[in-house]
């Protein structure tokens, strides 16, 4: 199961945009940006466990 999340983490890094590089203010982020941030955090946490 951990391999699945590690693979997803690599795909996230390659495909999805980095919000920190774009300097997105979290207090002004859209719902889509917040969902993207939540997804990336979820996958990263599962890959590190």
Buried (B, 14 or more C-beta within 10 A) or exposed (E): EEEEBBEBBEEBEEEEEEBEEEEBEEEEBEEEBEEBBEEBEEBBEBBEE
